[in-house]
Amino acid sequence: MRGRLRLVLAVALTLALVGPVGWLWWSSLLPSSYSATEMGEPDWGGGPHGRAHAAGHGTGHVAGHGAGHGAAATSLLDLDPTPGGRADVRVDLVARQGRVRLASGEEADGYTLNGRSPGPLVEATVGQLVEVRVRNADVAGGIALHWHGVDVPNAQDGVAGVTQDAVMPGRSHTYRWVAPDAGTYWYHSHQLSHAQVTGGLLGPLVVHPRERGGARDVLALAHLYAGTPTVNGVAGTDRVEARPGERVRVRVVNTDNGPSAVWASAAYRLVAVDGVDVHEPGLVEDRAVGLPAGGRADLELQVPTDGTALRVSLIGGVGIELGPPGARAPDPPQPEARVDLLSYGAPTDPGPAAGRPDRRFEYSIGRRPGFLDGRPGLWWSVNGELVPDLPMFMVTEGDVVRLTVENHSGQVHPMHLHGHHAVVLSRDGVRATGSPWWFDSLDVADGERFEVGFVADNPGLWMDHCHNLQHAREGLVTHLMYDGVSTPFRLGEDSGNVPE
């Protein structure tokens, strides 16, 4: 009798221990096909609930708020105002997988666009209609091109499974959008992006103002190829001929997963951050500018008049040298001090984004053990939850949004919101006092807390994720969702769409 009792107790104890673990495992599994609108839990930010609330929420796994995006919802494809007709700027790109030959001669496994990496510069002027046709020659996993930092219509955002299907080998896709704002941007794959961006499926993008200034444009796109730091594909120094006394605008782009920094051998002005001009930028000496993954910084400098060169340096020993033929510049060590964008430049009104919010959201980044699609591990969490139970931030067009982002995960996270620019209102409780700090890519260090604001003025379904793309692959992805907007595209293994 005692033996039978012990057996029953053992079985009961086993079930008590294994049952919850089994439930956690099962509940983490993602369906083989699902919509982005069916992910997570809707967070209305204290504002009025819309159609998704009125229709009720599904009760199945990853049901989320998809029930509210039924027949009455508007497809993101129908929100695209891009005009027809012949484009002002037409670009053809061919993506291939294989060996990448750098400008300095080194080779690495990766991806090319038109036979090179970084891919060709896409250049436009504000108001021009841009058309980019990309053909996938042989990239096995498929591709999609995202226009990082450009607030394009949602249908043109280039996210596989959310705004389009991945472009498989032998097929092509055409993007069309009107260049909305002048600035320095870049484009990159948003299909299997953790591998394809690292492998070099990317390129620079510049939108010029209708009236250009007197400074000459120089690109400085930083990327790490198989452990080799490069700028514009050059491992070391990219030398650019420039006249004595010439003003140059060096457009720096950090395409890597980790933070970088840029500094110069001469005084400079930081004239733009993430494509937005700084108001009355001051002269900077002996300080570096931090660059989050995906971030951009435009530095304006003057080539020395004495026949020597100047140098713009980045982490990794790479840089741009500008001057007459044969001229050389000193290579200054990286300054310890950084430009603090919270106080740099002169204040001016940031507009409605800093006004009284209609919705308030918390984006608290942590890390905890659990299961991610059935895999046990230590995963990134948002507000204490793991995929697929992350918050989905629900808005309606015209809402003023206040988002508080804090990080207690032990690592820095470069946060990137698609389709919108936000303005920093405070950091760790200290209010912003300089030029409005507009961004689309923001480093949030461990222990930091930012309060940012933006206006929900670009309807659609938008990713809001860490741009350390390995972190995104490990679950650090939410969405900003406009109520009543749907997508015809699917995620999951049956779809072939894997944006991260």
Secondary structure, DSSP 4 states (H G I P E B T S, - for coil): -HHHHHHHHHHHHHHHHHHHHHHHHHHHPPPSSB-GGGSSEEE-TTS---HHHHH----STT-TTGGGSSTTSEEGGGG-----S--SEEEEEEEEEEEEE-TTS-EEEEEEETTBSS-PPEEEETT-EEEEEEEESS-TT-B-EEEET----GGGS--BTTTB--B-TT-EEEEEEE--S-EEEEEEE-SSHHHHTTTT-EEEEEEE-SS--SSEEEEEEEEEETTEEEETTBSSEEEEE--TT-EEEEEEEE-SSS-EEEEESS-EEEEEETTEEPSSPPEE-S-BEEE-TT-EEEEEEE--TTS--EEEEETTTEEEEEESTT-----PPPPS-B--TTTSS-----GGGGS--SEEEEEEEEEEEEEETTEEEEEEEETTB-TTS-EEEEE-TT-EEEEEEEE-SSS-EEEEETT--EEEEEETTEEP-SS--EESEEEE-TT-EEEEEEE--S-SEEEEEESSHHHHHTT-EEEEEETTEE-S--BBTTTTB---
